[in-house]
């Protein structure tokens, strides 16, 4: 199979799975009204964001178990398993009645669907990134790995466009009654489409017997410095991605008073910038090195975060929101490929899928999945609409500690 076909198969399949996971974010305010019986709108939003975050709690478990499966059995069986799990979770969203219809069973089923999604994505991340890295040669690992964040951006863009289309074509009543479920019906197509495009992928791990010692024990004891630094690096990546790409659409609705049909444009712009810049960022880190690209992109994001939020809130408008999101998305998009390939290259091939999954999923389970919850709570506690910027800055500083640990 040619490398172009391999990149396409891995990227599209990964994007389909991430679409299922992220589309929830664009309908978080609506789902809060339908499934969480709290009279306070802020309480509904917090519960909806908490359910979004819960989906990340099973990511480390999925990353560990499916990552071990990928390292022992193969990358292809692992990514096939994650496809089936993601399709099952989307089906639950499609068929679950609202709280008004079945009571507490409704939010519990939504919670179950998010847990399954998190488990599946946790395993997909390590296996698909390992595949991309192992199809590359030493001079193109950054470029090949960049298609992982590219696929995530593509999924977010697709999810935002679906949300935008549904919110503009349907009346609010129709969107509440059934329209939002259409987004998850599309997600069920992840199984046949994903399996079809990945059927010709070649296995990339060698066929020799696996070491007797369990991969996770080797990782924790022999590579604990690399694993710790990887988690810290991923904290900065996770927090910035989930604030800029996913949270700001809901921020526009809850803080700026915009309708959902306008707020979703923020997600479209952020995802489009990520799609456009990810391959370039991967190419650049192959030329300049991983550390310089990670360092300067993160310093730029730290410097821009608070002024961007302050500028939006000084005179809220759609134009200001989209300009700020576009600018913040540039350093966010530049740092992702370099971070992923830097982490991936530290680990031996037999531990790569497990190690990358653990590092990514542990960081994102807390600092990415609950970024929207933390930001909403920070606004409530401080009374400042600029508080989400402080969250991005704090996590960015933590990630620089991780970069400092890199030899």
N, C-alpha and C positions, 0 to 999 in steps of 0.2 A: 504494500500500500504506500502511495507517495506521501511525502511529508505534508504537502498542501491538503490532501484529502484527510490525513490524520488530524491536522489542526482543526479543519472544518468539523469533522465528526465529534471531536472532543469538545470544541467550543460550543457548537449548537446544542449538543446534549446537555452540557453543563448549564447553558443559558436557560434551557427549558425547565430544568429543575429549580434554578434560582428564581425564575418567574413565579412558580407556584409558591415559593416561600415569601417573596417580597410583595406580591400583589395585595396581601393582607394589609400591609402598611398604608396603602393608598385609600383603603376603605375603613381605616381604624375608627374614625369618628362615627361613621354610619353603623359599624358593627357594635360599637359601644352602646348606641341607642337601642339596638335590637336585642342584644344578648345580656346586658348587664343592668339589672334593675336598681339603679341608683338615681335618686331624684336630682342630685347635683351634677351638672354637666361636666365639671372638672373631675368629679369622682368617676363618672362613666369613662372619661378619656383615660384616666389613670388605670382603671381596670382593663381597658382595651389595650393600652400600651404594655401593661404587666403581662397580659396574655401573649402579646407579641414577643415580649422578652422571655417568657417561659419556654417558647420554642427553641431558645438558644441553650437552655439548661441541659437538654439531651444531646446537644452537639458534641460535647467532649466524650460522652459515652458512645455515640455513633462513630465519632472519629477514632476512638480507641479500638472498638470491636470490628468495625468495617475496615479500618486501616490495617489492623492485624490480619484480617481476612485477605485484603489486597496484597499484603507483603508475603503471605504464606501460599495462597492459592492463585492469585493473579489479579491484575488491574481490571481486566474485562468482566469477570464474574462480579466483582465488587460494584462497578458502576451500573451493571444490570440490576443488581439487588436494590440499589438506591432509587432507580427509576420506578420500580414497582411500588416501593414504599411511598414515594412522592405522589404517585397516581392515587393510591388508597386515601391519603390525607385529603387530597382535593375532592374526592368523592364525598367525604364526610362533610365538608363545607357546603357542597351542593345540596345535600339531602337533609341537613339538620334544620328542624323547625326553630322558630324564635322562642324567646323566653315567655312571651305572652301565650304561646301555643302549648308548650310542654313543661314550662317551669324550669327548675334548676338543672334538669337534664340537658337543656340547651347549652348553657355556658360550659358545662362539663364536657360535652362532645366537642365543642370548639377547642377547648383546652387539649383534649386528646389528639385532635388533628394537628395542633401546633407541636405537640410533643413528637409525633411521628415525623412531621416535616423536619424538625430539628435533628432528629436521629439520622434521617436520610442525608440531609445536607452535610452533616458532620463527617459522614463517610465519603461522600462525593468529593469534597474539597481536596482531601489528601490524595485519593486515588487518581483523580483527573489531573491534578497538578503534577503528580509523579509521572504520569503518562506523557504530558507535554514536555517536561524536562528531559525525559529519557528518549524522546524522539529527536532531541536537539544534539548538536555537537558542542564542543567547548566554547566556540566563538558565537553561538547563537542562543544560549540558554536564556538570557534575559528576554530576547524577542519572543521565543516560544512560550516562556512562562507568562508573558504579558497578555496572552490570550485568555488566561484565567480571569483577571479583572476586566478584560474586554467583554467576556461572556456575561459577567455579573452586571456590567453597565448596560449591555444589550438587553438583559432580562429586566432590569429596572426601567429602561426606556420603553420596552414593550408593555410592561405592566402599567406604567404611567399613561401611555397612549390609549390602552384599553380603558383605564379609568376615566381618562379625558373624554373618550368617545361615548362611553355609557352615560357619564354625567351630563353631557351636552345633548345627547339624542333623546334621553328619557326624562320624563317628569320626575320631580323628587319622590312622589308617591310610588311610581313604577320602579324607580331605582331602589327604594327601601323594600318593596314587596318581592321583587325577583331579579331586578337588573344586575345587582352586584354579584349574584351567583353565576352569571354568565362568564365573568372573569375566571372563576374556578372551573367551569365546564371546559373552557379552553385549556386549562392546566391539565385536565385528564388526558389530553392528547399526548402528554409527555411520554407515556409508555410506548405506544406503537411507533411514534416518530423517533424517539430516542433510541429504541432498540434497532430500528431500521438503519439509521445513519451510522450506528456504531458496530454493526455486525462484521465489518471487514477489518476492524482494528487488529493489529498484531500485538501479542503479548510482549512486554518489555522487560520482565524480570527473568533472570536465568533459571534454568530447570534443575540446578543442583539441589540437593536436600537442604532444608532450612536448618539453621543452627539449633542445637538442643535447647539452649537457653531462650526463654521467652523474649520477644523483641522489646516489650515494654520495660522489662527489667534491665536489659542492655542499655536502653535509651536513658532510663532514669539514673543509672549508676555510672555508665561510661561516658555519657554525653549530657550530663546534667547542666553544665555551663552553657552549652549551646541551646538546650531546651529552655532554660531560664531566660536567656537573652532573647530568644525567639518569641516567647510569650510577651515580654516587655515591648518588643518592637511591634508586635501585632496589636497591642493595646492602642497605640496611636493611630494605626491604620483603621481599626474597627470603629473607634469613636468618631473619627472624622467622616468616614464613609456613611455611617448610619445617621449622623446629624445632617450632613449636607444633602445626601441623596434621598433619604427617606423621611426624616423628621420635618424638614422645612415646608413640605406640602401641608402637613397637619398644623404646623406653626402658623402658616398663613391663614388657616381657618380659625384656629383657637385664639391667636394673639392679635392678628392683623385684621380680623373680621371679614376676610374674603370668602366668597363661595367656593365650594370644593372644585367646581369646574375651572376656576382660575388658579387655585392653590396648587393643583396637580402640575401646572406648567413648571413649577420649581423643580419637581422630580424629573420632568422631561429634559430640562436644560442641564441639570447635573449629570444625568445618565448619558446624554449626548456628548458632553465634554469627555466623560470617562471613556466612551467608545472611541472617540476620535484620537485621544492622546495616549491610550494604553500601549498600542504597538510602538509608537514613537518613543515612549518612556522606556520600553523594553530594549529597543535598539540603542538608545542613549546609554543605558547602564552597561550594555555590552562594550561600548566604546570608552566610556569614562570610568567605569567601575561601579560597584553596587553602593559602597559607602557614601561617595560624594553625592550621588543622586538622592539617596535617602536623607542625608543630612540637610542639604540645601532646600529640598522640597518641604521638609518638616519645619525648618526655621521660617520659611515663607508663610506657611499656614499659621504658625504661632503668631506671627506679626500681623496677619490680616484678619484673624477671627473676630476680635472684639470690635475693631473699627467697622467691619462689615455689618455686624448686628446693630451697632449704634447708628449707622447710616440708614439702615432699613427703618428703624423705629423712630428716627427723627422726623420723617415724613413718609409714612407707610404708603406704598403704591406697588402695583404689579411690576412696573418697570424697574424700580429700585430693587425689589426682591430678586428679579431674574438676573440683573446685572451682578448683584452681590453673590448669588448662587454660582453664576458662571465663573466669576473670579476665584471664589473659594475652591471650585472644582478643579482648577488647573493644578495647584500643588498636591491636592488629594489624589488626582489621577497619576501624577508623576511619581509619587512615592510607592504606589501599590506594586507594580511589577518588580522594582528593585528589591523591595522588602521580601517578596515571595521567593525570588530566586536566591537571595542571600540566605534565607532560612533553609531552602531546599538543598543548597550545595553543601551545607555543613554536615548533612547526615548521610551515612552510607546507604547504598541503594536498598538493601534488605530492610532498612528501618525507615525509609523515606516517607512512605505513605502514612505510617503510624505517627512518626514524629511531627510531620507537618500538620496532620490532623489535630494532634493534641495541642500544639502551640497555637494554631489558628483558633481552634474551637474554645479552648479555655479562655483566651483573651476576649473573643467575640461573645461568648456566653454571658459575660458580665458587662463589659464596657461597650459592646456593640448592641446586643439585644435589649439591654435596659437603658440605652442612651436616651431614648425618647421619654421613658419614665423618669429618669434622673433629671432631665432637662425641665420637664413639666413641674416636677417637685421643687427644683431649684428656683424656678420662677415664682412659685407659690410662697416659698420660704423667704426669698429675698425681696420680692415685690418688683424685681427688675426684669424686663423683657429681654435684656441682654445676657442673662445668666447662662444660656446654653453655650455661649462663647467661652465662658470660664471653664466649663466642662471639657471643651475641646482643647483648651490650653493646658489644663492639668494633665490630661491623658497624653498630650504631645510631649510634655516634659518627661513623663515616665518613660516614653518610648526612646527618648534620647539617652536615658540611662542604659537601656538595652543595647543601643548602638555602641555605646562606650565599652560594653563588655566584649564586643567583637574583636578578636585578635587582629 
